[in-house]
């Protein structure tokens, strides 16, 4: 039979073990469980007076970004844990713009991946059934250049 210990937040333990008189910096931690894909709000994060190397140090660095993995309460948030919010979801119908020189064609497509503005994602042209790769635009449309296919 395994002994069970009361859960002690890792950051609180680190704070207790830090030498007295050593200056500490704030680290951004999760205030409650956050599921992957959730856009963080001020209620999801808190500052804790424990410096965690590589962790975010300002709440503004986290609020408004999307969790790229599940985040657990009291854990420091690292830059790799967050991403720009997706404006296109997988299987979403999107406006697909094809551009080559002066030629511009627009049609509907189905996103095969999710993406934030600037991401390159795969999209199937609903008319031709051809899969292309295009850049996600801030309005959620996808731009494909003649070189992409």
Rosetta blueprint (number, residue, H / E / L):
1 X L
2 X L
3 X L
4 X L
5 X L
6 X L
7 X L
8 X L
9 X L
10 X H
11 X H
12 X H
13 X H
14 X H
15 X H
16 X H
17 X H
18 X L
19 X L
20 X L
21 X L
22 X L
23 X L
24 X L
25 X L
26 X L
27 X E
28 X E
29 X E
30 X E
31 X L
32 X L
33 X L
34 X E
35 X L
36 X L
37 X L
38 X L
39 X E
40 X L
41 X L
42 X H
43 X H
44 X H
45 X E
46 X E
47 X E
48 X E
49 X L
50 X L
51 X L
52 X L
53 X L
54 X L
55 X E
56 X L
57 X L
58 X L
59 X H
60 X H
61 X H
62 X L
63 X L
64 X L
65 X L
66 X E
67 X E
68 X L
69 X L
70 X L
71 X E
72 X L
73 X L
74 X L
75 X L
76 X E
77 X L
78 X E
79 X H
80 X H
81 X H
82 X E
83 X E
84 X L
85 X L
86 X L
87 X L
88 X E
89 X L
90 X L
91 X L
92 X L
93 X E
94 X E
95 X E
96 X E
97 X E
98 X E
99 X E
100 X E
101 X L
102 X L
103 X E
104 X E
105 X E
106 X E
107 X E
108 X E
109 X E
110 X E
111 X E
112 X L
113 X L
114 X L
115 X E
116 X L
117 X L
118 X L
119 X L
120 X E
121 X E
122 X E
123 X E
124 X E
125 X E
126 X L
127 X L
128 X L
129 X L
130 X L
131 X E
132 X E
133 X E
134 X E
135 X E
136 X E
137 X L
138 X L
139 X L
140 X L
141 X L
142 X E
143 X E
144 X E
145 X E
146 X L
147 X L
148 X L
149 X L
